[in-house]
Amino acid sequence: MLAIIINPKSGKRAYRRQRLYLYRLLLKRHQSFAYRVTKYAGHATELARELVEKGYDELLVLGGDGTLSETIDGIMHADISDEQRRKVTFGLMPRGTGNDWGRFWNLDRDYKRSLDIFFNSGHREAIDVGCLKLWRNAQEERHYFINSIGLGIDAKTCVNAVKMKSYVGSHGLNYFFGLLIALFTHKSVPMNITTDEGLYIGDPMFTMNIGNGPFSGGGIRQNPKADPRDGIFHAMFVSKITWSGVMEALPKLFNGRLSEVSFVRNFTAKRLELKTTRYTVFEKDGILVHACGPYVIELIPSALQMIVP
């Protein structure tokens, strides 16, 4: 059964045109479906969980990275068996500004093509999903993500971008200016990192990004080798940076050559344990999560199915 989740705030200028096109397409196909519109942050998580628990096993998301991430979070939190969950299929018609997940799959703002892929020409791929575990008031919380999770400069950039949205607008410039401000204000924090592959990092953390997909921040390639089908995270870690290092790294953010910079440490893992006494802000698929440690970040291989080109 098909369910559609739409965030009308993403790409709202084209919302009416896209909605009408989709309705006509569904009528032409004599397709039965459920239709839900998000009304506030986190609503897509609630909607997706409710829909999946009611038996809808095919979800089409019309929205940006955040809406898709919330939808995935809802599917993963649904009260269904793991076997049922692995059969849940989702698709994306990008309507956001960053479109980092869609960029990997060559899904862009051509909504007619995206819908044709979902309904006609696409095929299913098994997709890995990430999970951030943290403990608040001795209670475990799980926050699922699909593209990447970051902290340090990564999260501070997202915090700044949200603050500047009303001044700069909702587009890639938010992340660029947010990054510049973060570079001037952020400082390394104590952090101990242990991975399932035996790696230990005890250096202070300036920034770190753990990628299931290769893009973040509107096209930045912090982990260019990341692939959401390979069953492993690709991560980058920076302990400290100088201004000469900043100038060296900035041109390489978008061309996939950041790993060539000497102060960037790259590694792979399926599970990471992070310990710190500092209050930490995470950015998961552009959504901010605030908490105190310790934290566990782990990969769930082939968790869901996606319809891709």
Phi, psi and omega in degrees: 000141185262135172230144182240129177244123183239133169259105184290345181279338177282126179053048191292340179296326183263004188302310183298314182297316181292320180296316180295320179298317180296315179301314180296322178296317180293321177296319180296325181275354185055042185268126174276147184196161169253149187227125180228141179243129180286146183240344182199168179300132181090352183293324181298328176297314179297316182295314182297318179298314180298315183295315181295320179293338177274357176108359177287122185245007178224116183240129175251124183254124173251098184175191181265192182300321181295317179296318178296316180298317177298320179297315178298319179300319179294318179297316183290334178272352183297146181275074178223169180285159178298325179296317177296319183296320181295344178267351179292131183244138177230159176220166185226131165248102188298132176227004183269192183261318183283312178052042182290322178291314180296326181301320180298324184265007182061038173256121184237202184281004174285087188294329179295319178294317180300318180289325177295321177297316182294317187268336189232297195264351184281171176225165183270138174233140174284130187241135174283152178229143178261157180222127172261120177255133175217167183236123180236120184054043178067010178252131180286135173242144176237128179238113184269148178218160184243331186256301180196164174224139183220160176214170187078227180303322180304309181287321181297324176299317179295319178301314180295321181297320178296318180295325184271356186304319182287342181262317185266331185104169184265083177203185187300336179299331176307311184290324181294310179292322177299322178294316180298317179296319180297321180297328180281333191248337187276146177232153179297148180234153178297136181201131173250127184237129176232137180244165179292346179265011175089007179278137175233130176237119180247005181284154173303146183258121174269315175201153177207140175228133180246113190255130165266327171243164189276341187255150173204162175060032178079035175116357176292136183248081180284328179230076188298340181269357182296138181217121185288012178241359189265000175075021181205148173279147167246126187232155173231145183222136176231128181272314179209162185211146176253169180292329174293325176293322177301314181294329177287323187278323186307313181295342184264359182296325187257351184255008176079015183249017182298330180294345179282344182286135190297328184271001178268125179255124181250143177203168177238155180192158172256340181212134179230140172247127181242127179237129177203152177266357183269146171297133188234143173249125175256150171243111179246111182054036179084000179257132184273136176234123182252132179189171172256155184282179002280170182227152172232132177239121184223155182262138174249102185290142176048047185286325185220173176247139176235142174272118187235164178299000000 
